[in-house]
Amino acid sequence: MAASWLALLLLGIAVPVAPAAAEDGYDLWLRYAPVHESRLAGYRAHATELVVPADTATARATRDELARGLRGLLGQAPATAARARRDGAVVVGTPASSPQLAALKLDLSGLGEEGYLVRSVRIDGRPATVVVANSDVGALYGAFHFLRLIQTAQPLAALDIREAPRTQVRVLNHWDNLDRYVERGYAGESIWDWHRLPDWKDPRYTDYARANASIGINGTVLNNVNTSAQALTPAYLEKTAALAEVFRPFGIKVYLSARFSAPIEIGGLETADPLDPAVRRWWKAKAEEIYRTIPDFGGFLVKANSEGQPGPQDYGRSHADGANMLAEALAPHGGIVMWRAFVYSHEEPDDRAKQAYNEFVPFDGQFHDRVLVQVKNGAIDFQPREPFHPLFGAMPKTPLMMEFQITKEYLGFATHLAYKGTLYEEVLRADTQVRGPGSTVARVIDGTLEAGEPGRSPLTGMAGVANIGVDRNWSGSHFDQANWFAFGRLAWDPYLEAQAIAEEWVKMTFTTDPAFVGPVVAMMMGSREAVVDYMTPLGLHHLMGRGHHYGPGPWVAGGPRADWTSVYYHRADDKGIGFDRSVNGSDAVAQYAPPVAAQFGDIDAVPEEFLLWFHHVPWDHRMASGRTLWDELVLRYGRGVDYVKGMRSTWDGLAGHVDPERHAQVAAFLAIQEKEAQWWRDASIAYFQTFSKRPLPAGQAAPPHSLEYYESLQFPFAPGDGK
Ligand code: BDP
């Protein structure tokens, strides 16, 4: 051994001083790696003693997390004590649990059940840090914040932090089937081991809860929106109850997707008509049964009358009739209904983008006050870029909940590095203008825009379609963990900046070394735009492979419905390309507030990133750059590929800063991404050139294969396809 090392040394090959611990990503952003030695003494002085006086399950989880975190970060866990006695104690809890905290008489008003203070104070004349809340869960959130300060190399002196979530329902939506298949999942099977539940509670469930609580997520919908009614049978409710028990100390409620026709399938009724008294009785009894099993059950998520799912319209009833029936069953127990607005009917509309608005706006004000309408960020479907959904701002009397997709169904699955924090931020900051400038989507979601609307339900929320599976790194790739993290942080506070969130995540997940953080954050910040460029530049959308959505498929045509094809969306012909949603076309622009409609509807005023979303544009149209549309399109595709090349070289240069395991996987995935970005570019250009009939701009390489070749590629086993 020694001899071979010597040989390596003689050859000039670097020999590691000590082998780094294997890093597989399992620890996520709760990695608690040792802080830089220059900061160690300072931090230790602020964490000499750990006081978490309450003895509830939540307080125990809080104490365990702080002990684990501080041990990892500072090399030693502080002594635990019942009350603070030394300089530098950390005291965590509620005033009710601690006379020392009560004596501080801190102002906890306005923090609600989930907010907290993190303050530098003096206790009995000695310096201390306190994390104080109105509830144990608030204190747990505060404890994670305290740990995050150390993880991100922030000072611990003179702390005066006051935080409360701006939305109430902050949930993950798992599109997980009961057979563990995950629809649009790219991280392996479902983590819910239904078959072995309720008796075997995988320790992974606890780590899942810790990770979610650390970013403020307080609920999880366990099963797919395309669900089987089986999820509501007694056997599965018992399994769900076992998960609820694991999650409860972490402030996380369980929810289930409910199949609208369950009264027929598992109830033996002949109808699921929401106005039928027997159906209503069935749901009431089902709710009672659920709450007997799970007393703090969160409620139902429902996909109805969408993509073939059953719903109230099957009986000539409305979305409001359906949602309200379920809300009436759940309300006595404190549950809610999240009713999805992702609908489109069997009859193809002139423009699918218009359908949700048309179906929901007439019912504004008619929903039960325990109903939230859950709206995807854009009107089509989680595309790399979409303008904000026109429903935001259009239903002032109804709480609208944001639905973001964390899993990257349309952004390269788990192998493409695409940070979605910038996508979320762009949507949340979009200005609906419904009540004048500054009527942002974030203000619709947090309820502040319409707070004065009489009789409006005060519920608020945000949902993220999870990217979690049994892969060791949870999300299918190391960088996809950032999207889960960013979703949680933005659900807590939709006004946070994507860049600040990326910085936090990089520091917590890899290292606080600025030589690493700077370039990696920069790389992340442009990564989603790169995907837009190499897949669907300038407002193009829905051009991916049929069914599985893997790779380019701009030629996809025919089949069961036009609005499942690409040609429906890009409408390329020898004159130009793009979907005319202006007043001359489908007039979808009219669903926006007048100033927005005027901007989007005007080919000269619309932001270029939405040009082909709203207009059918001649190939020779002059762009802001002075180039023709065709030339610009080709350059954008290439720009996306170049960005990925840049990410590869940045990452290669950072090898010394990252453990070899994670470095190697990210590097390999970036190589896949480059190959696939090139494929998207080449296939798209080969296809669209058959319409534009124009040469490529100077210096742009012709696609290496024929269009027939790209069209012939088949991927029957691509992951995540809907079943
Ligand atoms: C689409 C997915 C499909 C989902 C559907 C939904 O392709 O698998 O079932 O959305 O959100 O994005 O219901």
Residues whose N, C-alpha, C, O or C-beta is under 5 A from the ligand:
A	BS01	BDP	E183 V225 F342 D381 G722
